[in-house]
Amino acid sequence: MKIFGLKNCDKCRLALKTLLSSGVNVSLIDVRSDGISVEQLERFYKKFGSELVNKRSTTWRNLPEDEKVQDIIPLLVKYPTLMKRPIINSNDKIELGWDNDVERRILS
């Protein structure tokens, strides 16, 4: 299982800690330092659409208006911290975010 996110993101750390303590073999892919492939972003975008972009983030608020209207994939390649997180990829299942429902679906 892989978690795509940021190592300093509270939700990502909570998801990682919870899954590891439940005995799940999981690793964190830090999209800022490790990067993320265009193919992976396209796969996530196909599943989540525009929900993939965290429009409440500081990064989004600081973007110039002309960049906010760009296609999502190139924007996420340029600014990986815009990605809503964590994205948890387990086999063929992909989950966005971390809450009790996501935790229950992954651990069941």
C-alpha positions as a Markdown table, in Angstrom:
| # | Residue | x | y | z |
|---|---|---|---|---|
| 1 | Met | 0.0 | 0.0 | 0.0 |
| 2 | Lys | 1.2 | 3.5 | -0.8 |
| 3 | Ile | 0.2 | 6.9 | 0.6 |
| 4 | Phe | 0.8 | 9.8 | -1.7 |
| 5 | Gly | 1.1 | 13.1 | 0.3 |
| 6 | Leu | 3.5 | 15.2 | 2.2 |
| 7 | Lys | 5.6 | 14.0 | 5.1 |
| 8 | Asn | 4.7 | 17.1 | 7.2 |
| 9 | Cys | 0.9 | 16.8 | 6.5 |
| 10 | Asp | -1.1 | 15.9 | 9.6 |
| 11 | Lys | -3.6 | 13.8 | 7.8 |
| 12 | Cys | -0.9 | 11.9 | 5.9 |
| 13 | Arg | 1.0 | 11.2 | 9.2 |
| 14 | Leu | -2.1 | 10.1 | 10.9 |
| 15 | Ala | -3.1 | 7.7 | 8.1 |
| 16 | Leu | 0.5 | 6.3 | 8.0 |
| 17 | Lys | 0.6 | 5.8 | 11.8 |
| 18 | Thr | -2.9 | 4.2 | 11.9 |
| 19 | Leu | -2.1 | 1.8 | 9.0 |
| 20 | Leu | 1.3 | 0.9 | 10.3 |
| 21 | Ser | -0.1 | 0.2 | 13.8 |
| 22 | Ser | -2.8 | -2.0 | 12.2 |
| 23 | Gly | -0.1 | -4.1 | 10.7 |
| 24 | Val | -0.5 | -2.8 | 7.1 |
| 25 | Asn | 2.6 | -2.8 | 4.9 |
| 26 | Val | 2.5 | 0.9 | 3.8 |
| 27 | Ser | 4.9 | 3.5 | 2.6 |
| 28 | Leu | 4.7 | 7.3 | 2.2 |
| 29 | Ile | 5.5 | 8.8 | -1.2 |
| 30 | Asp | 6.2 | 12.5 | -0.5 |
| 31 | Val | 5.0 | 14.2 | -3.7 |
| 32 | Arg | 7.2 | 17.3 | -3.0 |
| 33 | Ser | 10.5 | 15.5 | -2.5 |
| 34 | Asp | 9.9 | 12.1 | -4.2 |
| 35 | Gly | 7.8 | 13.5 | -7.0 |
| 36 | Ile | 4.8 | 11.9 | -8.7 |
| 37 | Ser | 4.5 | 10.7 | -12.3 |
| 38 | Val | 2.2 | 12.2 | -14.8 |
| 39 | Glu | 0.7 | 8.7 | -15.3 |
| 40 | Gln | -0.1 | 8.5 | -11.6 |
| 41 | Leu | -1.7 | 11.9 | -11.6 |
| 42 | Glu | -3.8 | 11.1 | -14.6 |
| 43 | Arg | -5.0 | 7.9 | -12.9 |
| 44 | Phe | -5.9 | 9.9 | -9.8 |
| 45 | Tyr | -7.6 | 12.6 | -11.9 |
| 46 | Lys | -9.6 | 10.0 | -13.7 |
| 47 | Lys | -10.9 | 8.7 | -10.4 |
| 48 | Phe | -11.4 | 12.0 | -8.5 |
| 49 | Gly | -11.7 | 14.7 | -11.2 |
| 50 | Ser | -11.4 | 18.3 | -9.9 |
| 51 | Glu | -11.6 | 17.1 | -6.3 |
| 52 | Leu | -7.9 | 16.2 | -6.7 |
| 53 | Val | -7.0 | 19.9 | -6.3 |
| 54 | Asn | -7.1 | 21.3 | -2.8 |
| 55 | Lys | -8.6 | 24.7 | -3.4 |
| 56 | Arg | -8.5 | 25.7 | 0.3 |
| 57 | Ser | -4.7 | 25.4 | 0.4 |
| 58 | Thr | -2.3 | 28.3 | 0.7 |
| 59 | Thr | -0.6 | 27.3 | -2.5 |
| 60 | Trp | -4.0 | 27.6 | -4.4 |
| 61 | Arg | -4.8 | 31.0 | -2.8 |
| 62 | Asn | -1.3 | 32.3 | -3.7 |
| 63 | Leu | -1.6 | 31.2 | -7.4 |
| 64 | Pro | -2.1 | 33.9 | -10.0 |
| 65 | Glu | -5.5 | 33.8 | -11.6 |
| 66 | Asp | -4.1 | 32.8 | -15.0 |
| 67 | Glu | -2.6 | 29.6 | -13.4 |
| 68 | Lys | -5.8 | 28.7 | -11.7 |
| 69 | Val | -7.5 | 28.1 | -15.0 |
| 70 | Gln | -4.8 | 25.8 | -16.4 |
| 71 | Asp | -5.3 | 22.1 | -16.9 |
| 72 | Ile | -5.1 | 20.2 | -13.6 |
| 73 | Ile | -2.4 | 17.7 | -14.5 |
| 74 | Pro | 0.3 | 20.2 | -15.5 |
| 75 | Leu | -0.6 | 22.4 | -12.6 |
| 76 | Leu | -0.1 | 19.5 | -10.2 |
| 77 | Val | 3.2 | 18.6 | -11.8 |
| 78 | Lys | 4.4 | 22.2 | -11.2 |
| 79 | Tyr | 2.8 | 22.5 | -7.8 |
| 80 | Pro | 2.5 | 19.0 | -6.2 |
| 81 | Thr | 1.4 | 20.5 | -2.9 |
| 82 | Leu | -1.9 | 21.5 | -4.6 |
| 83 | Met | -2.9 | 17.8 | -4.5 |
| 84 | Lys | -5.6 | 17.0 | -1.9 |
| 85 | Arg | -4.1 | 14.4 | 0.4 |
| 86 | Pro | -3.5 | 11.8 | 1.3 |
| 87 | Ile | -4.2 | 9.6 | -1.6 |
| 88 | Ile | -4.1 | 6.0 | -0.5 |
| 89 | Asn | -3.4 | 3.4 | -3.2 |
| 90 | Ser | -4.0 | -0.2 | -2.2 |
| 91 | Asn | -4.2 | -2.8 | -5.0 |
| 92 | Asp | -6.9 | -1.5 | -7.3 |
| 93 | Lys | -8.5 | 0.7 | -4.7 |
| 94 | Ile | -7.8 | 4.4 | -4.4 |
| 95 | Glu | -9.0 | 6.6 | -1.6 |
| 96 | Leu | -8.8 | 10.4 | -1.3 |
| 97 | Gly | -8.4 | 11.9 | 2.2 |
| 98 | Trp | -8.4 | 10.3 | 5.6 |
| 99 | Asp | -11.4 | 10.0 | 7.9 |
| 100 | Asn | -13.3 | 7.2 | 9.7 |
| 101 | Asp | -15.0 | 6.0 | 6.5 |
| 102 | Val | -11.8 | 5.8 | 4.5 |
| 103 | Glu | -10.1 | 4.0 | 7.4 |
| 104 | Arg | -12.9 | 1.5 | 7.7 |
| 105 | Arg | -12.9 | 0.8 | 4.0 |
| 106 | Ile | -9.1 | 0.2 | 3.9 |
| 107 | Leu | -8.9 | -1.9 | 7.0 |
| 108 | Ser | -11.9 | -4.1 | 6.2 |
